[in-house]
Amino acid sequence: MEIISGPISSCSKEHQKIYQEWFNYADADGDGRITGNDATKFFALSNLSRPELKQVWAISDSKRQGFLGFKEFIAAMQLVTLAQAGHEITEGLLSSTVDLENLEPPVMENLDALLAKKRSPKKIEPELSSKKFMLYHCALFPFLNSILNEANCYGAVTTQPQSSVPANWFTSKSVKKIPLSSVTSIVDGLKRLYIEKLKPLEVAYRFNDFVSPTLANSDFDSKPMVMLLGQYSTGKTTFIKHLLRTSYPGAHIGPEPTTDRFVVVMSGPDERSIPGNTIAVQADMPFSGLTTFGSAFLSKFQCSQMPHQLMRVYGALMWSLGKVLNTPEVMRVYIGSFNDKPVNEAVVGPIGKELFEKEQDDLLSDLKDIPKKACDRRINEFVKRARAAKIHAYIMSHLKKEMPSMMGKAKAQQRLVDNLEDEFAKVQREYHLPLGDFPSVDHFREVLSGYSIDKFEKLKPKMVQAVDDMLGYDIPELLKNFRNPYE
């Protein structure tokens, strides 16, 4: 039983070579990704209808990244072949009884001629390959004349490539924009928006100390995870082994309390255990935020690495991490027997057996859907974070404004801390903010007591406006440009 994060198709090496050439042709900018504009031009050669191509894209881009990598491109091409043969395009088509290994590539009108044209060597203009070209550069850059003259203007001059510095973001009233061509996916766009627009506001008002740690690249790029929580002997290890169909480093099942730590079970080249203090400082892992809980927690945290595609996080200790299910929504509860033994029909009866099996199928189906919904979840959490950061800036700048300029600062701060509920209400009325988006008063008061309010920044309208523009213009534009190109 293996949970797949996206369309993974079998393909012969011969066909892979063909698809690689097609992929390179369709990838106009050579960034290793086929975006909507690339796809609409290339997929049109299949002569499938727009609704069919819309379905092909939706299934191939199962993670809603807004682009196709080579693996997804192969899946798309196989779907096109099947559609041309008269199959209905459905999500389960590639995992059906179709022999994908020997499935021929689709018929793409005039593609062979286009590829042949691309393969033919381009004629180089004489002036661009002669001494005149280099002399032209000599005239433009006088400070290089001596170097180029010594090389008789035929030598090669090597310079360090300059990284492109993005101007700013899409369209907004107050901020210039980066061209969308420099953004490769929704996640890449969110990452850039965070660095350029949201992070400066968070840093200015110490959002990371009050609400949530500053985000790193790994927080955007990491794979989705599932966390299992429960007391000892409730079946966490058994459940994971049931999904993996094997054991993992550090797994132990027994009648006594055997699990006294948090364990991350994740994919890796070999089987080994990595201590918590090590995994928490790895830049490519999304666990750096756990360092705030100190060595006492990290000593009970470990990573079990194994060559498998699943990634699971579970733990038996609640510690003092606060409420886990702090949400008004009703939680979905699954009932099942998640081990390698069949359901005992003699105990649960025929109805119970059917219920267990249906619930188990529902849970596994929902687990399979997690990668597909990961992008939507990231967008949702990013927007929530931006709103929280904006409210935090309003609160801190309001408290700063209420402080006296000279005498009595200590008494004024104590008064503000004691009457924090009233100050929140003032901010809410002044800026017309939803009261439900405000942080917990008790937690805010506890953190605030360790700071001098007078040291915080006054309100910076340009920073707030940048976040408003991001929410109102940039993110909608990002989603528009990386949605299914056939919608």
Backbone torsions as a table, in degrees:
resi	resn	phi	psi	omega
1	MET	NA	109.4	-176.5
2	GLU	-124.4	131.1	179.7
3	ILE	-93.9	122.3	-173.6
4	ILE	-100.3	139.3	-177.0
5	SER	-89.2	-2.2	-179.9
6	GLY	-180.0	-180.0	-178.8
7	PRO	-67.8	115.5	177.3
8	ILE	-117.4	115.8	-172.7
9	SER	-115.8	147.5	172.6
10	SER	-78.2	147.6	-177.8
11	CYS	-160.6	133.8	179.6
12	SER	-69.8	157.8	-179.7
13	LYS	-63.3	-35.1	179.1
14	GLU	-62.3	-44.6	179.7
15	HIS	-71.4	-32.8	177.3
16	GLN	-60.1	-39.2	178.2
17	LYS	-63.1	-41.3	178.0
18	ILE	-63.5	-48.0	-178.4
19	TYR	-64.7	-33.0	178.8
20	GLN	-63.6	-42.2	178.0
21	GLU	-66.0	-39.9	177.5
22	TRP	-64.1	-42.6	-179.2
23	PHE	-61.9	-45.7	179.9
24	ASN	-61.8	-35.2	178.8
25	TYR	-70.1	-44.3	-177.9
26	ALA	-69.4	-29.9	-179.1
27	ASP	-78.2	83.8	-170.3
28	ALA	-59.8	-38.4	-175.9
29	ASP	-96.2	1.8	174.8
30	GLY	66.3	28.3	-178.4
31	ASP	-95.9	8.7	178.4
32	GLY	78.5	14.5	-179.6
33	ARG	-139.2	142.5	174.5
34	ILE	-107.1	111.1	-179.1
35	THR	-91.4	-177.5	-175.5
36	GLY	-57.1	-44.3	-179.2
37	ASN	-64.1	-41.8	177.0
38	ASP	-61.3	-43.6	-174.6
39	ALA	-66.2	-44.1	-176.6
40	THR	-61.0	-35.9	179.1
41	LYS	-72.7	-46.0	-174.4
42	PHE	-75.1	-46.7	-176.5
43	PHE	-66.5	-21.7	178.7
44	ALA	-62.2	-23.5	179.7
45	LEU	-67.1	-15.6	-179.1
46	SER	-79.7	-16.6	-178.8
47	ASN	63.2	20.7	171.7
48	LEU	-78.0	158.8	179.6
49	SER	-72.2	161.4	179.7
50	ARG	-60.9	-43.2	176.5
51	PRO	-60.0	-37.2	178.6
52	GLU	-66.5	-43.3	179.3
53	LEU	-67.4	-32.3	175.9
54	LYS	-61.3	-42.3	179.5
55	GLN	-69.7	-38.2	177.2
56	VAL	-59.2	-46.6	-179.4
57	TRP	-64.7	-44.7	-176.6
58	ALA	-60.5	-39.3	-179.3
59	ILE	-75.4	-41.4	-178.2
60	SER	-68.1	-43.1	178.0
61	ASP	-91.0	60.4	-173.2
62	SER	-65.6	-24.0	-179.4
63	LYS	-89.6	1.5	-179.0
64	ARG	54.5	46.6	178.1
65	GLN	-81.3	-19.8	-178.2
66	GLY	89.4	8.1	177.9
67	PHE	-156.1	166.2	175.8
68	LEU	-114.9	128.0	168.3
69	GLY	-83.7	-175.4	-176.1
70	PHE	-63.7	-41.1	179.6
71	LYS	-61.4	-45.2	179.8
72	GLU	-68.5	-32.6	178.7
73	PHE	-64.1	-42.8	177.1
74	ILE	-60.1	-44.3	178.6
75	ALA	-60.2	-41.1	179.5
76	ALA	-63.1	-44.0	-179.7
77	MET	-64.0	-38.6	178.5
78	GLN	-67.7	-36.5	175.3
79	LEU	-64.8	-39.3	178.2
80	VAL	-62.8	-44.1	177.4
81	THR	-56.9	-47.4	-178.4
82	LEU	-66.2	-37.4	177.8
83	ALA	-65.7	-39.8	177.9
84	GLN	-65.1	-26.8	178.9
85	ALA	-85.3	-0.6	175.6
86	GLY	101.2	3.2	177.8
87	HIS	-73.6	147.2	171.9
88	GLU	-77.7	132.9	-176.0
89	ILE	-82.2	109.7	179.2
90	THR	-130.6	165.2	-177.8
91	GLU	-62.9	-32.0	-176.7
92	GLY	-89.7	4.6	-174.3
93	LEU	-62.8	-43.5	-177.3
94	LEU	-73.1	-18.6	179.5
95	SER	-102.8	11.7	178.7
96	SER	-83.5	-158.0	-175.4
97	THR	-84.4	9.0	-179.4
98	VAL	-65.7	136.8	178.1
99	ASP	-82.4	86.9	-176.1
100	LEU	-68.2	-28.4	-177.9
101	GLU	-59.8	-37.7	-176.9
102	ASN	-108.7	13.3	180.0
103	LEU	-72.1	123.6	-177.4
104	GLU	-69.7	150.3	174.6
105	PRO	-61.1	155.4	-178.6
106	PRO	-70.8	165.3	174.9
107	VAL	-84.5	117.7	-179.3
108	MET	-116.7	112.1	-172.4
109	GLU	-59.3	125.0	173.9
110	ASN	66.8	11.5	-176.8
111	LEU	-68.5	-38.3	-179.0
112	ASP	-59.7	-40.9	179.5
113	ALA	-66.4	-38.5	179.6
114	LEU	-67.0	-39.1	178.6
115	LEU	-68.3	-39.8	179.0
116	ALA	-63.4	-38.5	178.2
117	LYS	-64.4	-38.1	179.8
118	LYS	-70.7	-33.9	-178.8
119	ARG	-70.7	-28.9	-175.8
120	SER	-65.7	135.3	-177.3
121	PRO	-65.3	138.0	179.5
122	LYS	-79.6	143.6	179.2
123	LYS	-77.7	126.8	-177.8
124	ILE	-89.4	127.8	177.9
125	GLU	-62.4	135.9	-176.3
126	PRO	-56.8	-41.6	-175.1
127	GLU	-68.4	-21.5	-179.7
128	LEU	-84.5	-15.0	-179.0
129	SER	-110.7	5.5	-176.6
130	SER	-106.0	-178.2	-179.6
131	LYS	-64.8	-26.3	-177.2
132	LYS	-62.0	-36.6	-179.2
133	PHE	-61.9	-44.9	-180.0
134	MET	-71.3	-34.1	177.6
135	LEU	-66.9	-33.8	177.1
136	TYR	-60.7	-41.5	176.6
137	HIS	-67.6	-33.3	177.8
138	CYS	-61.9	-39.7	-178.8
139	ALA	-68.9	-34.9	-178.7
140	LEU	-73.1	-33.6	-176.1
141	PHE	-121.2	82.0	-177.1
142	PRO	-56.2	-31.6	-175.7
143	PHE	-70.8	-11.1	176.6
144	LEU	-99.2	-0.1	-174.5
145	ASN	-56.0	-46.7	-175.9
146	SER	-62.2	-40.5	-179.5
147	ILE	-66.8	-45.3	-176.7
148	LEU	-69.9	-34.6	178.9
149	ASN	-65.0	-39.7	178.5
150	GLU	-61.2	-34.3	178.7
151	ALA	-87.7	6.8	-179.2
152	ASN	58.7	24.9	179.0
153	CYS	61.1	16.6	175.7
154	TYR	-110.2	-16.0	-177.2
155	GLY	-73.9	163.1	179.2
156	ALA	-92.7	133.8	176.4
157	VAL	-109.3	118.8	-176.8
158	THR	-97.3	129.5	176.5
159	THR	-126.1	155.4	177.3
160	GLN	-70.9	132.0	177.8
161	PRO	-66.5	134.2	-179.8
162	GLN	-87.8	134.9	177.4
163	SER	-72.4	138.3	-179.2
164	SER	-69.8	127.4	-179.4
165	VAL	-96.1	112.6	-177.4
166	PRO	-65.4	140.0	-177.2
167	ALA	-68.9	-58.3	172.3
168	ASN	-178.1	-145.3	-171.6
169	TRP	-107.9	-168.5	-167.6
170	PHE	-53.2	-120.7	179.4
171	THR	-109.0	135.5	175.2
172	SER	-160.5	170.0	-176.4
173	LYS	-78.3	-30.9	-170.6
174	SER	-115.0	-11.7	-172.9
175	VAL	-129.3	140.0	175.0
176	LYS	-71.0	171.8	-172.0
177	LYS	-124.5	158.2	171.5
178	ILE	-92.2	144.1	174.8
179	PRO	-64.9	140.3	-179.1
180	LEU	-61.9	-22.3	-178.5
181	SER	-63.8	-20.2	-179.7
182	SER	-86.5	-5.2	179.1
183	VAL	-101.7	129.4	-171.8
184	THR	-101.8	-12.6	-179.3
185	SER	-167.4	172.5	177.0
186	ILE	-62.5	-44.1	-179.3
187	VAL	-63.7	-41.7	177.4
188	ASP	-61.7	-41.0	178.0
189	GLY	-64.1	-43.1	177.9
190	LEU	-62.7	-38.8	179.6
191	LYS	-61.8	-45.0	-179.4
192	ARG	-68.2	-40.2	177.5
193	LEU	-61.4	-40.3	-179.8
194	TYR	-62.8	-48.0	-176.8
195	ILE	-64.5	-40.1	-171.9
196	GLU	-90.2	-28.2	-172.9
197	LYS	-121.5	-41.4	-175.0
198	LEU	-88.3	-42.6	-176.9
199	LYS	-59.2	-41.5	177.7
200	PRO	-57.3	-37.6	178.0
201	LEU	-68.7	-41.1	179.3
202	GLU	-62.6	-43.8	-178.4
203	VAL	-66.2	-41.3	-176.9
204	ALA	-60.9	-34.8	-176.0
205	TYR	-115.0	18.5	174.1
206	ARG	54.1	44.6	178.5
207	PHE	-57.9	-34.0	-177.0
208	ASN	-65.2	-28.1	179.6
209	ASP	-80.9	-28.3	-174.1
210	PHE	-97.0	-35.0	-170.1
211	VAL	-122.1	-61.5	-173.5
212	SER	-152.1	142.7	-179.8
213	PRO	-59.5	152.8	176.4
214	THR	-59.8	139.4	-177.8
215	LEU	-79.4	143.5	174.2
216	ALA	-110.6	171.1	179.3
217	ASN	-56.4	-36.4	-178.1
218	SER	-64.3	-26.5	178.4
219	ASP	-68.6	-27.5	177.4
220	PHE	-86.9	-36.8	-171.1
221	ASP	-90.7	-13.2	-173.6
222	SER	-68.0	153.9	177.4
223	LYS	-75.5	155.0	177.5
224	PRO	-65.4	150.9	-177.3
225	MET	-130.3	158.1	176.1
226	VAL	-120.1	130.4	-179.6
227	MET	-107.5	129.0	176.1
228	LEU	-107.3	126.8	179.1
229	LEU	-124.9	143.3	177.1
230	GLY	171.2	162.9	177.5
231	GLN	-71.1	173.2	-178.9
232	TYR	-65.7	152.3	177.2
233	SER	62.3	29.6	175.1
234	THR	-101.6	-2.4	172.3
235	GLY	104.4	16.5	-179.2
236	LYS	-64.0	-51.4	-179.6
237	THR	-63.7	-42.2	179.0
238	THR	-61.0	-41.2	-179.5
239	PHE	-63.8	-43.5	-179.8
240	ILE	-66.3	-42.9	178.1
241	LYS	-63.3	-33.5	177.5
242	HIS	-63.8	-41.0	179.4
243	LEU	-71.1	-41.7	-176.8
244	LEU	-77.9	-21.7	-173.0
245	ARG	61.8	25.4	176.9
246	THR	-164.2	170.6	175.2
247	SER	-85.7	177.9	178.3
248	TYR	-142.4	159.5	-177.0
249	PRO	-56.3	127.3	177.8
250	GLY	92.1	-5.4	-179.6
251	ALA	-72.7	135.7	178.7
252	HIS	-152.7	129.8	179.7
253	ILE	-119.0	130.7	179.3
254	GLY	-161.9	169.1	-178.6
255	PRO	-71.8	-27.1	-178.9
256	GLU	-83.7	166.7	175.9
257	PRO	-60.9	102.2	-174.3
258	THR	-101.2	-18.1	-176.1
259	THR	-110.0	106.6	-179.7
260	ASP	-120.3	29.9	-175.8
261	ARG	-154.3	165.7	171.2
262	PHE	-90.6	132.9	-177.7
263	VAL	-126.1	132.9	171.8
264	VAL	-102.3	120.7	176.6
265	VAL	-103.1	114.5	-174.1
266	MET	-143.4	165.9	-177.0
267	SER	-73.0	146.2	178.1
268	GLY	-167.9	168.6	-175.6
269	PRO	-69.5	-24.8	-178.4
270	ASP	-146.0	172.0	179.9
271	GLU	-89.5	120.4	176.4
272	ARG	-165.3	162.8	176.1
273	SER	-107.2	136.2	-179.6
274	ILE	-117.8	126.7	-179.6
275	PRO	-62.5	153.6	-177.1
276	GLY	-60.3	-41.5	-179.5
277	ASN	-62.2	-28.8	179.6
278	THR	-78.0	-48.2	-175.9
279	ILE	-67.4	-27.7	-177.0
280	ALA	-73.2	-19.6	-178.7
281	VAL	-104.6	4.2	177.8
282	GLN	-78.3	124.7	-173.2
283	ALA	-65.2	-26.5	-177.0
284	ASP	-91.1	7.2	178.4
285	MET	-114.1	144.8	-175.7
286	PRO	-87.6	35.8	-175.1
287	PHE	-115.2	11.1	-177.6
288	SER	-63.5	-29.1	179.4
289	GLY	-63.7	-20.5	-179.5
290	LEU	-71.3	-13.9	179.5
291	THR	-64.5	-21.3	179.7
292	THR	-66.5	-18.4	179.9
293	PHE	-87.4	-4.0	172.0
294	GLY	82.2	178.3	-175.8
295	SER	-67.5	-28.5	-179.9
296	ALA	-61.0	-39.9	177.7
297	PHE	-75.6	-47.6	-175.1
298	LEU	-61.9	-26.8	177.5
299	SER	-70.8	-17.8	177.6
300	LYS	-104.5	14.8	-177.2
301	PHE	-120.1	135.0	179.4
302	GLN	-150.6	160.5	177.5
303	CYS	-112.7	126.2	173.2
304	SER	-103.3	110.7	-175.4
305	GLN	-101.0	138.9	178.5
306	MET	-155.6	155.9	-178.7
307	PRO	-74.5	83.3	-179.5
308	HIS	-153.0	156.6	-175.5
309	GLN	-85.4	-14.9	-178.5
310	LEU	-76.3	148.0	170.8
311	MET	-130.5	123.4	-178.2
312	ARG	-135.2	144.1	174.9
313	VAL	-122.2	129.5	176.1
314	TYR	-145.2	163.1	178.2
315	GLY	-159.7	157.2	-179.6
316	ALA	-107.5	-8.1	-177.3
317	LEU	-108.7	130.4	178.4
318	MET	-81.7	-25.4	-175.6
319	TRP	48.7	-141.1	179.9
320	SER	-119.5	44.0	-176.8
321	LEU	-81.5	3.2	176.2
322	GLY	85.3	-169.9	-179.4
323	LYS	-67.5	134.3	179.7
324	VAL	-89.2	-40.9	-178.0
325	LEU	-107.5	61.4	-180.0
326	ASN	-86.0	72.6	-175.8
327	THR	-150.2	144.5	179.5
328	PRO	-78.3	-14.8	-177.5
329	GLU	-70.3	148.6	175.8
330	VAL	-75.4	129.0	-178.0
331	MET	-77.4	141.7	176.1
332	ARG	-78.5	124.7	-179.5
333	VAL	-109.6	129.4	179.4
334	TYR	-106.1	137.8	178.5
335	ILE	-114.3	125.0	-178.6
336	GLY	-170.3	174.9	176.7
337	SER	-118.7	100.6	-171.2
338	PHE	-103.0	74.2	172.4
339	ASN	-146.5	-174.6	-174.6
340	ASP	-83.5	-0.4	-179.0
341	LYS	-94.7	144.2	177.1
342	PRO	-68.4	156.3	178.8
343	VAL	-64.9	131.5	-179.0
344	ASN	-79.5	97.2	-177.1
345	GLU	-64.6	-27.8	179.8
346	ALA	-64.8	-28.4	-179.0
347	VAL	-88.7	-47.1	-173.0
348	VAL	-93.5	-14.7	-179.2
349	GLY	82.4	166.9	-177.7
350	PRO	-63.7	-37.6	179.0
351	ILE	-67.7	-42.3	178.6
352	GLY	-63.3	-38.8	178.9
353	LYS	-63.9	-44.9	179.1
354	GLU	-63.0	-40.1	179.3
355	LEU	-64.4	-46.4	-179.9
356	PHE	-58.3	-46.9	-177.3
357	GLU	-65.7	-39.7	179.2
358	LYS	-66.5	-43.5	179.1
359	GLU	-64.0	-39.5	179.0
360	GLN	-64.4	-42.3	177.7
361	ASP	-63.1	-39.9	179.3
362	ASP	-62.9	-43.2	-178.9
363	LEU	-64.6	-45.8	-179.7
364	LEU	-64.5	-36.8	177.3
365	SER	-64.6	-41.8	178.8
366	ASP	-67.1	-35.7	176.7
367	LEU	-65.4	-38.1	177.8
368	LYS	-64.7	-31.3	-177.1
369	ASP	-79.0	-12.3	-176.3
370	ILE	-57.2	-48.7	178.6
371	PRO	-60.7	-34.0	-179.5
372	LYS	-67.0	-31.5	-177.7
373	LYS	-95.4	0.1	-175.1
374	ALA	-62.1	-41.2	-178.3
375	CYS	-65.5	-44.3	177.4
376	ASP	-60.2	-40.0	-179.3
377	ARG	-66.5	-39.0	178.9
378	ARG	-63.4	-42.7	178.9
379	ILE	-62.1	-45.5	-179.5
380	ASN	-60.2	-46.5	-179.3
381	GLU	-68.3	-34.7	179.2
382	PHE	-65.0	-44.0	179.4
383	VAL	-65.3	-42.1	177.3
384	LYS	-60.9	-40.4	-179.8
385	ARG	-64.9	-43.1	-179.4
386	ALA	-61.9	-42.0	178.8
387	ARG	-66.5	-39.9	178.4
388	ALA	-64.6	-40.0	179.6
389	ALA	-65.7	-37.4	179.2
390	LYS	-66.8	-44.2	177.6
391	ILE	-63.3	-39.8	178.0
392	HIS	-60.8	-41.6	178.6
393	ALA	-63.9	-41.0	178.0
394	TYR	-62.6	-42.7	-178.8
395	ILE	-63.7	-50.2	-175.7
396	MET	-65.6	-39.6	179.2
397	SER	-69.6	-33.2	176.1
398	HIS	-66.0	-45.4	178.9
399	LEU	-63.3	-38.5	177.1
400	LYS	-60.8	-41.7	-178.7
401	LYS	-66.2	-29.3	-178.8
402	GLU	-79.7	-8.9	-179.1
403	MET	-80.0	142.9	176.3
404	PRO	-69.9	155.4	-177.0
405	SER	-81.1	-23.8	-174.9
406	MET	-125.9	-82.6	-170.1
407	MET	-95.1	157.4	172.2
408	GLY	73.2	29.8	-177.1
409	LYS	-68.7	-37.9	-178.3
410	ALA	-64.6	-43.6	179.2
411	LYS	-66.9	-38.7	180.0
412	ALA	-64.3	-41.9	179.4
413	GLN	-64.1	-43.5	-179.4
414	GLN	-62.0	-38.4	178.6
415	ARG	-64.1	-42.8	-179.5
416	LEU	-65.9	-40.8	179.8
417	VAL	-65.4	-42.1	-179.5
418	ASP	-65.8	-34.4	-176.2
419	ASN	-107.5	38.4	-173.8
420	LEU	-62.2	-34.9	178.5
421	GLU	-59.2	-43.1	180.0
422	ASP	-66.5	-37.1	-180.0
423	GLU	-68.2	-38.2	175.6
424	PHE	-60.0	-43.0	-178.5
425	ALA	-63.4	-38.5	178.3
426	LYS	-63.4	-44.0	179.1
427	VAL	-63.1	-42.3	-178.7
428	GLN	-62.0	-41.9	-179.9
429	ARG	-71.5	-39.9	-176.3
430	GLU	-66.1	-39.3	-175.1
431	TYR	-108.4	5.3	177.0
432	HIS	55.4	53.7	-177.6
433	LEU	-101.9	148.6	176.9
434	PRO	-68.7	126.4	-175.8
435	LEU	-62.9	-29.6	-179.6
436	GLY	-67.1	-16.5	179.8
437	ASP	-87.3	-4.5	-177.8
438	PHE	-77.3	151.3	-179.3
439	PRO	-72.4	170.2	176.6
440	SER	-64.8	127.9	-178.2
441	VAL	-62.3	-44.3	-177.0
442	ASP	-63.5	-45.6	179.8
443	HIS	-65.4	-42.2	-179.5
444	PHE	-63.1	-41.6	179.5
445	ARG	-63.1	-41.7	-178.7
446	GLU	-62.7	-44.6	-179.8
447	VAL	-71.0	-40.8	-176.6
448	LEU	-63.1	-29.4	-178.1
449	SER	-63.2	-18.4	179.2
450	GLY	-93.0	6.1	-178.0
451	TYR	-124.9	157.6	172.3
452	SER	-95.9	113.1	-176.8
453	ILE	-58.2	-33.5	-176.9
454	ASP	-62.7	-20.9	-177.3
455	LYS	-83.2	-10.9	-178.0
456	PHE	-77.5	163.2	-177.1
457	GLU	-77.5	152.3	167.6
458	LYS	-71.7	167.7	-179.0
459	LEU	-62.4	132.0	178.3
460	LYS	-109.5	94.4	-174.1
461	PRO	-57.3	-34.2	-178.5
462	LYS	-65.7	-37.7	177.7
463	MET	-66.3	-42.7	179.3
464	VAL	-65.2	-41.6	178.8
465	GLN	-62.5	-37.3	178.5
466	ALA	-61.8	-40.2	178.1
467	VAL	-69.4	-39.8	176.3
468	ASP	-60.6	-43.4	178.1
469	ASP	-62.6	-39.2	179.1
470	MET	-61.0	-45.3	-179.4
471	LEU	-71.8	-36.6	-173.9
472	GLY	-88.1	-27.7	-174.3
473	TYR	-121.9	-54.0	-168.2
474	ASP	-66.9	-48.9	-178.0
475	ILE	-66.4	-45.7	175.0
476	PRO	-58.1	-38.8	178.7
477	GLU	-67.0	-37.7	178.0
478	LEU	-62.4	-47.6	-179.9
479	LEU	-65.0	-37.2	180.0
480	LYS	-63.4	-39.5	-174.6
481	ASN	-84.3	-14.4	179.9
482	PHE	-119.6	22.5	174.0
483	ARG	-85.4	-178.7	176.8
484	ASN	-59.0	119.8	-174.9
485	PRO	-65.8	-9.9	-178.2
486	TYR	-102.7	7.4	177.8
487	GLU	-82.0	NA	NA
